């Protein structure tokens, strides 16, 4: 383990690339939710290390907007910088939304997960939300009454594929996030994420781009 | 009937309103009287009504009951007086409850002010009136409805109510409006009491005044209407209401009428013929091969209703040809679609590029990718349509005949379609015309030669012939005569004649050739015709003969219309032309023949001249060439033509092969045919597609129809990197038992580059069975084409290479499966059994290169790649590597060196395991360790897949559904006592491990009390208690048993992971603490999830706190206190953490692990029972110290359940299911009792437990050591207990209950209770004891295994891990419950009421007490091969090596002790004491298995050995005996003793290590450590 620690600590800055993401968990569209707050957490692979920023955050309680859109706006800032030696395990953003149900119990309203955009630039990502389903109708009824609906034991397990086969989920709504992504040294280290930095610029070109459902290698 | 005209009414209304009001007053008062009298009730009024109905025609006589009158007046009154207050309630009239409040109670009518209606009043009046009227309407309807059943006809009352009332209003209104005068009293009476009978038209007019006629009337009586309209503010009163008498009909009539109107569609299906248009026949498009999409599901009942409804409206257009309702295909997709990528723009989608190992190019960040480098994107689509068999073992005779007929018909059709005969005829004529043209052209030239040829064909003029001849050349000959045409023009030259002649010759030969061809083709066609007819006749005969038909084939012969005259003319022309040609040919050949004849004749004459006329050798005279005989030739030609071609009179036939012959139903067929059809219906065909020898798809098996056609209709798309040469298809026959037999193989060449879906046509390809299988022949219909990129529209095909393609096509056009050139294709064929299920998705395929890009360095060489791979594989050294360096150079090599070393050691251990032993000692131990590692790795590998399976509970947190029991307990808790006298412990809800992230896990130990603690023996010289008097007085006090002797001050100390916490000090040998001790648990580096791998041991030691007086000066004792606290180790309890982890808690009263000899202390047996009643529960004669503790984890953790994977087993399925059922039944009946039938071995196979039991010979050394059988047993038990006890959880790092065999157990030198017990049991069986393996639960280890020996004297329960035995009847045993007994033959589950060993009988033959696994009904398998080896291999222990090991260990422990005593930096070692201790240790070892050596003897021996030392020192020491697990464990145990904490400056130490060697490298390790204090 000592060797592993040495390996982890002794990565010189030339030998890793940086990914800096600033953004917001902007809003949610979730039918039937009167009040909602969300929690985000970032989950990176073993070769990813947070340089600055918070790995987790929790938002205020939001109410739907008084118009047809019924948006639940949080604008919860997400700011994190990673350094990494391997695109494997590209960080993922996991959003969990909670809100009171009919009886005032705080219940889970939706989980959503998405990779952070791989390409530099501004991105808007829409995360579909889902909640685990009860195992039976009776269970559903009981959980509705008691306000203890099934929820994930560990939301970060969404970032891994484990156990996804055993749970059944139901779609809920969408969460919209916006990210501004800056990468450094990806090209220098031979990784091609589809974007060419303009000559002399370290960061990415900040032209608007679509959502970043990229596929890290 | 009297009708009242409007005029009359107008007259009536010429009254003042005052009058009317007065009249109203009268009426009201009358009504009031009636109400007061209360004489009217509902029943009466009803009776009146009934009376009325009996006299419907009574009109003029009015016998009004008061009620009727009151009813009428009521309304009028209310209406009139509506301006005032609320409407007076008429509810009392009929007692109707719906009329609102107050109706029943008699009340005064509201005061009606006699006044004129003001304008405002008019408004109110109007509204009131409307309200009233609508009310009346409602009333009328309601009543009518009520009475509709009882009363078929309208009563007068109703007439009055409904017709009269409204008119009365109007009249009244008019009166009020016109004259504002009320009617006279007579009129008023008349108004109310008369029966108004109007003709229906009148009534309608009254109620509907808006009709034009009415309007006219209105104008005629302008005065009244005008005033009325004035009154209503210019607004017509309007059609206030219309009361229609309910039409009461009898139920039957009603139903009859309803039947006219209503239509109730029946849910009964309609016969299909009704659904079809008249005379139509149902046609199933699916049978015709037309794709029929799936219809949406509709319940049959509803569908039939709908069909009935549609048919009822006589609309057949809703039904299709098949008689089914027309509908769109089911719009629902059978497969759920996931998310769409609307939100994701195109450029954001990352393109997958294969990883390349090229070094990054920092200088040039713009790698240019040329088009050539781009991998080809090819997409080949294969559309398999159908397979039609033409020969197969399942074919019947009829099928064969039908197939023959079909074949003939196909050929015939091809010929007809091709129009061969006609074409050749046309061509023939064209050439003839061309020749004629040339001839006629030649005629124009002055040529002598052409003079012979008279152009007798008047129908061909020269120029015309030339023209048509050219055209004929073009159409027919296709360049056969290009050479001719080329020199067509230069006939003017010198050789023109020559050319002409040559051309005519050419034409003649080609005419001859064409004629022959035409004749052959015509003959062929005619032959085909004949054979088709013959075959058809045969088929018909066959069908008749066999009495049934199984093919639907029917030949329809049509006679095509033909013009007889024209045909004859053509025929004749043809004959003439041919004759002419033959004549020409004959003429031409005649010249040759004449010359020949002449020559032959001259020769013959010469011969005759020489030989004479009568000579035999002369031979016949040569005949002159035959003259052309037109008659004869014509006859020949005609005969030939009739044979070959259709003569003019013969009907022209066309054949149509139809599928309309009725097939005999299977039931009507004879048995063999039925069997054949069944066999056909069972048969299924599938097609396997191989590209480049790799299987890319295997279609679903499609059933074979009775016509032996299998409709496949499957498409697949294959994405390719390189264009394949050909596609290999295999037609497979799916048998009944999932066996697939390849019928035939065929190859389809890859399509040309331009072939896409639009241009590709399914083509039939014939195949025939290859190899030794039964003959099968058939045709496969398939289409191959290239895919089209949807976006760019480009064809995803290889670039067209004309030469290669042509060559390939030429090569592949005739594929031969037996061709050795195809051997490479067939060699790469995958095993048909391992055929993967191919779907419709494009299967990625990379022909050629399988790994990384060629030319790149092998990634396995890259250190980083290796690191990542090892990490991914979960190799322990790499599992926790983070931030794996990016470049090879930065990968730390020490990572690999450690791993490499381990691998080498393992391989070395594996190699050296056999010849080990000579090395002995530590190296043997190391090899054992390696062996353990290997086994661990193997198990981990085997069960990794199982471990990865997550359950729903791991992922999702969900409340349990409350069942009846929970609900019951909830209600029960309401009724239960609030503070019960015997409160039970509430179970804490444990949580899954993931929940514990970030929380501190604590070890919680509640020590209650201990008893029978050893007391100090050697109390002289040192004052151990300041409360005691001076030493001088000590002797007397000590002897006095009356005073409580404070002989020991014990406390408990909990040590875990080098952390220590201790309890308070209690007094005396039976202390009580009641204290919680808590220690944090340091989690393993991997986190909580690896908690099971924590192999630390919880040490709970009982120690004595000794106060040592340090005051040197006795005089100061009264004033000063100067003492030192010393601690002395007395006993300990060790609980492996895994035990706590598995069981959740450890609680109970445990016997502490006391050394056989405690120097300086003694167990005061006499103290027991005299002072404390607590000890009474102890078994008599039982020595030892006991402690009551409760240990648990805080917060409680959820233990993952034991992996119950259904892996392969060596047992039969039947036996396994029996075991399963038996176990389940027992667990249901007796929850909590442990029973096992099958267990997993290290290879992951499950086996019956009985297979583990087998007599095994113990090591000879042990048998030889003692002669006494009992001693032998004890020694063997000692031997077994010396094998280190390691839990499966620790060992196999997972919740597996694996049972190793005895050999593996000995080799690994590690195992849990079961392995110990099995080994012990097997040894005992060898000794001839009746031994059983006992599974149950005990303390402290939870689920455990013991050995029961049934001996003559007693039944003993042996604890295999301690080697100690106790009588089964003893009430105080560490075995708490017995679940089952196991021996080599059977398993018996305990079905007795109690499970405690002391309470149960161990006679397994008692059916009521023990439930056997195998009974007479379910016997044990006959041959039950044991998993154990016949004899165990015992490696020889090297005693010399053991001795050196002991020395080494002693040195090491000494070093450790010195290190721990850093504070005092001086650790003097007392050598003589160490020697004495060393001498004592073998005796201690012997005492463990020799009951003859009692504690007293030991004490004596110790006194003898330590006599000298005792004289000078006060010795306090502990002998420690541990099975040799590892030296680290030994160090830990020593640390837990706490001897090093002696702070005394004068303290000296003694340490001795003794290792007693046992066979098979088993060593008993004794460590004795003592602290010495010099006596003063």
Interface residues (C-beta under 8 A of the other chain):
Chain A: X1 X3 X4 X6 X7 X8 X10 X11 X12 X15 X16 X46 X47 X48 X49 X84 X85 X86 X88 X117 X118 X119 X123 X124 X125 X126 X128 X132 X134 X135 X136 X138 X139 X142 X143 X146 X148 X149 X150 X151 X152 X153 X154 X157 X162 X163 X164 X166 X167 X187 X188 X189 X190 X192 X193 X194 X196 X209 X210 X211 X212 X213 X214 X215 X216 X217
Chain B: X339 X341 X343 X344 X345 X346 X347 X348 X349 X350 X351 X352 X353 X355 X358 X359 X360 X361 X362 X365 X366 X367 X868 X871 X878 X880 X881 X882 X883 X884 X885 X886 X887 X890 X891 X892 X894 X895 X898 X948 X950 X951 X952 X954 X955 X956 X957 X958 X959 X961 X962 X992 X994 X995 X997 X1085
